[in-house]
Amino acid sequence: MPISSPYKPLLVLLLAGFLAALLSVGIGSTAIGFEDTLRVITGSGTELQKTLILELRLPRTLSAFATGGLLAVAGALMQVLLRNPLADPYVLGLSGGAAVGALLAMLAGVGGFLVSGSAFAGAMLATLLVFGLAHGSGSWTPSRLLLTGVVVAAGWGAIITLILSMTPASRLPGMLYWLMGDLSHAATPWPGLIILVLVCLMVFPLGRALNVLARGSLQAAALGVSVRPLEWSIYLMASLLTATAVTMAGSVGFVGLVVPHMLRLVLGNDQRLILPACALAGGTLLVLADTLARVVIAPEQLPVGVITALIGVPTFLYLLYRSR
Amino acid sequence: MTRLTTEALIIDIPGRASGVPLNLVIEPGQVWGVLGPNGVGKTTLLHTLAGLWEPRSGQLLLDGTPLGDIRRKTVSQQMGLVFQDRQDGFPATVLETALIGRHPWLLPWQMESGEDLAIAERALEALDAIHLKDRLVNTLSGGERQRVAIATLMTQSPEIWLLDEPTNHLDLQHQTAVMKLLRQQAACDRAVFMCLHDLNLAARWCDQILLLYPDGQACWGPARDMLVTSALESLFGQRLLSAELDGFPVFVPG
């Protein structure tokens, strides 16, 4: 759609993300001032500050940014796919599948990499399950897809409860933290960041087709969009994004639902603008939420999922109440 | 100038016998009206012609080439469709809605240019909807939305215009304006093919008529030959009175 300067909101969001990251690496057990932080980033500063920022805080901040961005873009993509503002990786059971994968690995007593791999496999399995079942012998209708996702998500919820009830008490805390979303175990931010950037580059040429698809699949087909391949690629992309995010940080809820909504209210519905904006705003939101999670009851840490839900629920209700 | 031909086409309505195969030639400059009772398959026929619904048998040729052999994008530059119902999942303005008609003409990474904007605005003007351009589509009345949908097709500017009951929700003056617009398009060597409910609109504005009967029978030809009281009475199961006004037949229920 014609926007006088489509990049202005993106620049504002980019700046906000940068400031949030600066704030996040500065705050913690040892506070580091703005100027010192900038000095470290430009290559000087004391050894202690360098270690703190570059080795401890910056990777975690980048992981938070990547996770938030991935989830927000995944949510925005699914909303277009289902033509329903309620769609979100969590509502559709993708994160439920990932959680079951991760918990089973934890129950088996394996650590680190295998938990991540198992979570990723679980998310992809959930994807195939929902789309396979929703397709059935008929066609994909958005409401059928959404309903299938919701029911499958409920199934995952039951399996999660079952696993938790069979787990020895000593292993429960780690599992609960994983379920609530936690960035302290994020190994490296790079795969997530790279996937986020790649998908943003990929969706830009798809953006106008997504705008047309939002008007319904028949209308899109009549305007020359190859609907089925487009729908499959959106779904696969959204699943990949979700699986990557969940693998890094466990289940962090509400980002995929709330961020695209807020941006649509402010920026309109051009997906070419909304999708990169989601990446930036989702990332910024999670960086801030993770900073809060680290400092609210320091030296103890809260799971970041708790913060996003506590911020997300009232914000969402307020927006819903105010619209119309 | 594009010609759409159907060869022994049988549209696929689940659970219904195949009936008479359609051999239509929709020529540039013609205005077709499809008449038939509810549920007879008028919408399915339009969707089949647009390549959105597989026929049970037979084939469609666009300038002699089977429709399936042409890229979807190329087809949508040649042929466009106004749907009977529309969904607006996310709020969008009237101008944004008209602009999606440019989609087939743009490369994936291309933004809409000033020229595309001008085309959309001209179409909205032609449909008397330019004053609505910044309104959200979901706040419009039924008739206003119908005009925006036709403006979207005009923005797409295909050679073949398929319309599913284009006069739905329109008041009398806009019905006439839309029909005049469609005739103008036909005069510019485009083909217009629409489903209608109003016999008198068909009699006044269409030059070719296709009658679809519930049992799968069908007949088609020049309007003069098709709009015969006895044929229409059996089509709708309704007695009709007819008269001639200004050289056009007029039908009222008897």
Contacts between the chains, C-beta under 8 A, distances in Angstrom:
chain1	res1	chain2	res2	distance
A	1	B	92	7.9
A	1	B	93	7.9
A	1	B	95	7.9
A	1	B	96	4.6
A	1	B	99	6.4
A	1	B	112	7.3
A	2	B	95	7.9
A	2	B	99	7.4
A	2	B	111	7.8
A	2	B	112	5.8
A	2	B	117	5.7
A	6	B	111	7.8
A	79	B	90	8.0
A	80	B	89	7.9
A	80	B	90	8.0
A	83	B	87	6.8
A	83	B	89	3.5
A	83	B	90	7.7
A	84	B	89	6.8
A	85	B	89	7.8
A	85	B	90	7.4
A	204	B	109	6.6
A	205	B	108	3.8
A	205	B	109	4.5
A	206	B	108	7.0
A	208	B	103	6.1
A	208	B	106	6.8
A	208	B	108	7.2
A	209	B	103	7.4
A	209	B	108	7.2
A	211	B	100	6.5
A	212	B	100	5.2
A	212	B	103	5.2
A	214	B	89	5.3
A	214	B	90	5.3
A	214	B	92	7.9
A	215	B	86	7.2
A	215	B	87	6.8
A	215	B	88	6.9
A	215	B	89	7.4
A	215	B	97	7.8
A	215	B	100	6.4
A	216	B	83	8.0
A	216	B	86	7.0
A	216	B	87	4.4
A	216	B	89	7.5
A	218	B	47	7.4
A	218	B	52	5.8
A	218	B	83	6.5
A	219	B	83	6.4
A	219	B	86	7.0
A	219	B	87	7.8
A	219	B	100	7.9
A	221	B	51	7.9
A	221	B	52	5.3
A	221	B	72	7.1
A	222	B	50	5.8
A	222	B	52	6.4
A	222	B	76	6.4
A	222	B	80	6.5
A	222	B	81	4.7
A	222	B	83	7.6
A	223	B	76	5.3
A	223	B	80	7.8
A	223	B	100	6.4
A	223	B	101	7.2
A	223	B	103	4.6
A	223	B	104	5.8
A	223	B	156	7.0
A	224	B	71	7.9
A	224	B	72	4.9
A	224	B	73	3.9
A	224	B	74	7.7
A	224	B	75	6.8
A	224	B	76	3.3
A	224	B	77	7.2
A	224	B	103	6.4
A	224	B	104	4.1
A	225	B	72	7.2
A	225	B	103	7.3
A	226	B	72	5.5
A	264	B	90	6.8
A	268	B	92	7.8
A	268	B	96	7.9
A	269	B	90	4.4
A	269	B	91	6.6
A	269	B	92	5.6
A	269	B	96	7.7
A	270	B	96	7.7
A	272	B	111	7.8
